[in-house]
């Protein structure tokens, strides 16, 4: 079994002492949200990067207005004053998270990549069950690819990114863009993606406890999101049901060596490669699932974000040169 990096073990212990019931399956999603808001920022939040511009606005969605946050970096980007745009979906198992929870990560990605990062406040469960989050993700993609020039985008170069549940939504957007004739992302960037592989079906699920989680907590999150067991057979819920990833965009997939979802990300990478998609799979040694969402707690967190941002910048620069 892989070993936690010492600094990861220490950070997890600090969080456990501050909020011992944070990952308990005995509390409701709402109670867990409240605990996360109260205890986590002091331990896990990255410092905010200064941006050229940060704008909150709302766009039309299938269940009502969707809040988005537009982060325009100060860093330069090849290709003129108009920038590429990357749509971002936050972490949180479809139950937790907000525009604020992953805001520091988005700003770091914007700075590292030179892209305008647009974070999406998609609907959360249990108040909004599956497929609400998927519907909002697709609506946000269709909106941003139509309105990019309004926010300083060049209207040509687009990418999509997300962490954990947001990685799942990233795959959903890529499939939607391919199958519905929408504008296709140039690149996809997935951090510790959760693709809803049935519990126990990949070896890394046995590592969940290393990140302070347990099956009871995972069951609570899963039950909050799905309407019935039938949803687990829906490709939007479990993208890896499919073996057809032809014409998906090139990808960077980041996994944590000690993450219970490590093999889900690895399997996504394998299926992309089998369909002829160029993929970089990066394994962060000694790291757990929270390496992205709690990036301020682990020295490796900012490095993972910088690496992803550099890959995104490279992909967008190559497109600029080709054109």
N, C-alpha and C positions, 0 to 999 in steps of 0.2 A: 504494500500500500504506500502511495506517495506521502511524503512528510510536509507538513506546513512549514513555511518559512518562519523563523523565530519571531519576526516583527508582526506577522499575521496572527500567530498564536497569541501574542501579547495584546494586540488590538481587539481581538475577539473576546478575550477575557475581560478587558475593560468594559466593553459593551455589555457582556453578560452580567457583570456585577452591577452596572447601572440600571439595566432593565432585564431582570432574569426571566420574565415571562414573555419577552418580545417575540420569540418563535414558538410559543405554545399553541397547541391546537385547541386549548380550552377557552380561548377568548374569541370574541367576534372580530370580523374584519375591521369594524369601526373602532373597536378598542385597540386593536393592533396599530391602526393608523394614528390614533392619538398618542400612543406610546412612542411611535417612530418620530413624530413631530416634536415630542417633548425631549427625547433623549439622544437621538442620533446625530443631529447637526453638530453638537459640541465635539463629537469624536470623529466624524466621518466626512465633514464638508471641506472641499477644496477652497482655497482663496479665490475670490472672483477676479477674473481678468477684465481689465478695462476694454471696452468696445468702442468703436467709432459711433455706433448707434444701437440702441435696444428699444424695440417697439412691441408693445402688446396690442393685439387687435383680435377681432373675431371674424370667422368666415362661415358661410352656410354649411350646414351638415344635415344628415338624414334624420337626426334626433333633436335638431335645434342648433343654435350657433356653437361653433367649436372655437375655443380660445387657442391662439397661437402666440409664440414669442419669436421675434425676428432679431437675431444677433448678427450685426455687421462688424467684422473685425477691423482693426487698424492695420494689420499686416497686409502686405501687398500680395497680388496674385497676377501671374501672367495672363495676358489676354485682354488688356485694356481696363477701363474703369468699371465696366459692368462685370459682375462676378458670377461664378457658378453658385448654384443653390443646392443645399443638402437638407432634405426633410429628415427630422429626427423624432423617434418615438422612445419615450422614457421607460425606465425599468419599473418593476413593481408587480409582476404576476397578474396583470389586468385588474388588480384590486387596489394597489397602492400607487403612489407617485403623483406628480403634478408638474406644471411648468417650473416650479421652484426646486423640486427635488433633484433634478439633474441639470439645473441651470449652470452650475460651475463647470460641469463636464462639457456642456454645449459650447460655452465660451472658450474653453481650452481647445476644443475641436475647431472652432471657428478660427482662432488665432493660428493654430498649427496648419490648417488646410488652406486658409485664405478664402474659404467659402462663406457665404451667408448661411447660417444655420437657422432653420425654422423648426422650432419645437412644437409638438402638437399635444394639446390637453384632451386626449381622447376620453370617451366615457368609460367609467370604471364600474366593475361589479362590486357587490351584489346588486347595487341599485340599477345597473344596466347590464344585463346578461349578454353572453355571446349571442349573435356576432356583432354587438354594438361597437366594440373597439375596432374590429376589422372594417366595418362600414365607415367609421370616422377616418381611419387611416387612408382608405381609398379616396374618400371625398377630399381629404387634405391634399393628396397627390394630384388629383385632377384639378384642384383649385390652383395649387402653386405652379403647375406647369402651364397654366393659362395666364396667370397674373404675375409671373416672376419679374417682369420688367417694372412693375409698379413698386417693387421693393429693392430695386437696384441690380437684379439678376440680368444675365445676358439673354435669357429665354431659350438657351440652347443646351447648356451643360447643367445636368441635374444628377443628383445622387440621393441615396436613401440610406439611413442608418438607424440603429436602435440597440438597446441593451436589454438582455433577458427577454421579457415579454415583447419589448420593442424589436428584438431580433426576429421574433415570430411575425410581427406586423411588417417588418422589412421584406420578408419572404412573400407575404401576402401582396404587398404592393408590386413586387417584381412580377408575380404571376398575373396580377390584374393588368399591368402595363403590357405584358406580352400577349395575353389572350384577348384583351378588349381593344387592341389597337391604339392604346394611349401612348404618350411619349415615354420612352424607355429610359430608365436610369443608366447613366454612364458607368456607375460604380455602386456597389453595396458594401457597407461596413457594419459588421455584426459583432457586438461585444457580448460574450457569455450568453449566447442565444438559448432561449427555452422554447423547444419545438413541440412540447406536449407529447413526448414519447411516453407510452404507458409505463407506470412505475415498475422498476425491476427489469425492464426489457433491455437495458444497456448496463454494462458493468459499472460504470461510474456512479450510478444512482446509489451505490453502497457508500459513497463518499459524502452524502448530504450532511451527515453529522459533523464533518470536519468544519463546515461553515456555520455550525450552530443551529442547523435546521433538523427537522424530523418528519416522519411520514404523516403524523397527525396535523402538523402545520401545512404540509403540502396538500393534504386532503381538504383542509378548510379552504385553502385558496382555490383549489380545483372546483369544489362544490359551490363556492361563491360565484364562479364564472359561468359554468355550464348550466343549461336548462334541463338537460337530461343526459343519460349515458349515450344517447344517439349522437350527441354533438361531438363525441370523441372520434367519430368516424368521418367527420366533416374535414375536408382538406384545408379549410380556413382555420380550423382549430389546430389541426395536426398536419402541417405542411409536408412532413416527411412520409406521409401515406403514399405520396406520389413518387415515381421514379423519373418523371419527365421534367427536367429542368433545362431543356434546350432553350437557347436564346435568352437565358437569364444573364444579367450583367456580370462582369468580372467582380470578384469579391475578395475582401480580407475578412477572415473569421478568427476572432480571438477567443480562446478558451483558457480556463484556469486548470492547472494540473490537478488541484485538489477539489475541483468543483464537481458536485453531483451531476451537473448538466454537461460536463466536459464532452462526453461521448455523443450527446445530441448535436453539439456544434461540429464535432468531428464528422459525424454522419452526414450532416448538411453539406459540409465541405466535400466529402466523398461523392455524394450524389451530384453535386454541381460538376465536379471533375469528370464523372462518368458521362455527363451530358455534354462534355466538351467546353465547359466554362473554366476560364483561368481563375485559380483560387490560391491565395496565400493563407495557410493555416498557421496561426501563431499561438503557441502554448506558453502561458506565463507560469514559470516554475514556482511551486510552493504556494500558489495563490488559490483563493476560494471564489465562489460565485460573486461575492461582493467587491471584487477587485475594481469593478467599474462604478457601481452604485455608491460604494463607500470609499471612493478613490483617495480622499483626504486622509484616510486611516492607514494606508499602506504605501510605502515608498514606491512600490511597483505600479500603483494606480496611475499617477501622472505619466509615467513612462509608457504604459499601455496606450493611454490616450494620445500622447505625442506620436507614437508609432502609427496608430490608426490615422491620425491627422495627416501625417507625412504620406501615407499611402493614398489618401484621398486627394491631397495636393498633386501628387505625381500623376494620378489618373486624369485629373482635370487639366493639368498642364499638357499631357500628351494629346488630349483632344484639341486643345488650343493650337498646338503646333501642327497637328494634322489638318486643321481647317485653314 
